[in-house]
Amino acid sequence: MRVIAGSAKGRRLKGPDTLDTRPILDRVKTALFDILAPDIVDSRFLDLFAGTGQIGIEALSRGAAAATFVELSGEIIRLIRENLAITRLEANAEVIRADAFAFLRDAHARHRQFDIVYVAPPQYQQMAARALERLDRAPLSAPGGLVVVQIHPRERPDIAAVALTRLCLYDERTYGSTLLMFFEWAADEPTEPAQQTIQETHP
């Protein structure tokens, strides 16, 4: 793993010794940040289920104003801190050891806001769908904020079953075993869930 672009370009990041995390491939990360490029600079970035922290670190390297990393594993938290030290991006980073769903509840209660939320939980546990539902019901951004969900393509039906009232799917890209789904909070007030339910698509 390495930082693709920005102030820490080329820095090699440490990976986990466990299979519990699923680092994103460099080519997928490049495609992701090509899409997010207009929104990254000066953004407040939330890396939920942060794993190695490489997504939030890439955002900081490319000019995000701040990044918050949320991870439950103490071992992985140490890895995130090591990777931030390697890239010298600690100053604008906040590393939190917490259950992601507890963090979302607390962040909403404290009126915390982020411009981009990246959701990449462990596979096949419906965590992505739960997080998306929570972010739709209790947003952590102003209208125009983005939520990106990273899942395996086989998990798409779980996401499609979520009845959204604020977040709207505006793009999705498949790269082998990785599906990226891009949502924008486009409504000030909730709409009827049936109107926003994600439709199945066929490549």
LINKAUR-V9741 format. One line per field, one symbol per residue. ss: DSSP state (@ for helix, = for strand, . for the rest). A space follows every 50 residues. Layout:
BEGIN
ss=???
END
This chain:
BEGIN
ss=.=.........=.............@@@@@@@@@@@@@@@...=====.. ...@@@@@@@@....======..@@@@@@@@@@@@@@..@@@=====..@ @@@@@@@@@......====.......@@@@@@@@@@@........===== =.@@@@@@@@......=========..========.......@@@@.... ...
END
